[in-house]
Amino acid sequence: MTETPQCPFCMIKEGTLPTSKVFEDGEFIGAMEIRPANAGHVVLFPKDHFKTLQDLPDDLRDRFLSTAGMIAKALTQISEGVNILLSSDQAAGQALEHISLHIIPRFKDDKIVFAWNPKQVEEGQMKELTEAVTNAIGAINVPKKVEVKEVAEETNTNYEDLEKELTKPEERKI
């Protein structure tokens, strides 16, 4: 959680790198992205240096996501929609080792596409993954105010029909 001298976000916090701030409080800065996906693209980051969302303490993470929601709500006043993009770790495309959220205003036909090629997951593997993720969630020290319920086992899922519905190109764009 220490500042990194060459981190652009830490430099913005220290005032050594100029930026166009749209939001600042004691914990976070929201600034206009210098290489925006669309005009109005805001990058939100904590003032303290944390690498990933998983590294943020729970209370700070909650306020971070709440602040992102507030900025997204404001952006809907100047746009037709909003994407909130988080890349956590290098494999997910995180370019800098300082957690940030990109809040991108969207407009009809703006030609920005976040899409993936759906992969086939066999039913047995889906069950294994469901169990592994459920167990991992249960192993996390969940605050007492959050109730973790056991996930009911699915029965008779027709994955072929489900895949057809999910892979309709016009419905896969986010």
C-alpha positions, 0 to 999 in steps of 0.5 A: 500500500505504499506509493510507487514513485513511477506509478502515474496514479501515485504521481497524480495523487502527489500532484506531480502529474497533471490531470483533469479531475472530475472527482476527489475525496480523501480516498479516491480520484476520478480523472478524465482518461488521457486515451479515452474509449469515448469522450467523457471516459473517467478513470477512478483509482484509490489514492493509496497504492493497491494492485488489485481489487482483491487487495483493497480492504473490504470497507475501502472496496465497498466505497470504491465501487459505490463511488464508481456507481455515483460517477456512472450515474453522472455519466448517464446524464451526458450519454446513452449508457455506461460500461464499468471496466475492471482488469485485475492482474496482468492476464486480465489486461491490467496495464499498471500495478495500481487498481483502477476502474474505467467508467466509459460513457456509451452512445448508440453506434459508437463502435466500442465492442467488449465481446468474447468468443464463448467457450464450450464447458462440459456439464461435468466441468461446469459442476466442478467449477461451480463447486470450486468457486462456491468453496472458495467463496465460503473460505473467504472471511465473509463479514457477518452481515453477509449471509452465504447461502448454499447454491442449489444443484441444477437439474435437467439443464439443456446446455445446447438450448442455453448456448444457442440463447447466449451466443446470439451475436446481438445479445453478447455485446456488453 
